[in-house]
């Protein structure tokens, strides 16, 4: 027995009846900058509290000046300190970190010349301006439209979660053109080398008549979570190299990017010592770290010590979460991410699209990708003191 028209409307609106409105679904947005709580807390505590620490800075400068005085002047200063109403004794010399004394000495004369009330207002206003810039840039990034999708490349070889992608085109003479095995970092996504069609390093190599192949490490799977560097180099990379070697073409060149340069160097040594012919003709290293303690030695040692405390996390999860990795990189230059998003707020639409592509890459892994920054103009007067206290 057919159902009544009234019953039909319970599931599907009848002809001519208005459709039920679709439920509101907010537009998807990106996460970032990651880890967001770390960057937000740093921005708020640094830029919202600068005026509050101004009295302490002035006290530190006065104490340093008194320590630089000759004995007779110091005796007069001590007498004034003992007078009724003086309740702020100078800071002991050992409380001054040696690395901060030159900066305080350079800033001190400007502190003496500035009006304290005006300087405090300027610090508050500048801190609010920088915080607003950062939040504006972060929100603009989170709502940035998607970039052009990358074309899927053929997979020449794979093992576990590792793939060897083929970027060859018809431009190259496959009989004689050099073959390039491009190795990115283990914690990078390979597509930093293929971000956009017009800014693709891999496609540039192909159009120049070379035969590029690139390693896609992807996220570690169940097998890779127990890997050592030897497993990646002597197993995965060596197999990938043999797959490239089996293809027609000219000499083979290893191209290592970032940490991948160290992996490429180790693979080159392995191939040169192998009794099997390798056809290896060259090694090119791009942005490869050489001495991890050449700069910012103190920060590097601190991050290394903190990393050792992450062993329980890695034993449980099998990998280190990207937010923790990004946090470690941020410790090397805590204000770097804040500067990036301050500048992102000022970018044009086309530049913002390119910048967001880089940030999406950084969000997917832990490699630092820099964005262009605008050189600050020279400031004078109170604004110069404000910039010195807050940092450029």
PyMOL commands that set and color helices and strands:
alter all, ss='L'
color gray80, all
select helices_A, chain A and resi 5-8+36-48+54-68+71-82+93-95+98-113+116-142+190-193+197-199+201-207+224-226+229-245+259-273+297-308+311-317+322-332+336-344+349-364+381-390
alter helices_A, ss='H'
color red, helices_A
select strands_A, chain A and resi 154-159+162-166+179-183+211-216+252-257+280-286
alter strands_A, ss='S'
color yellow, strands_A
deselect
rebuild
show_as cartoon
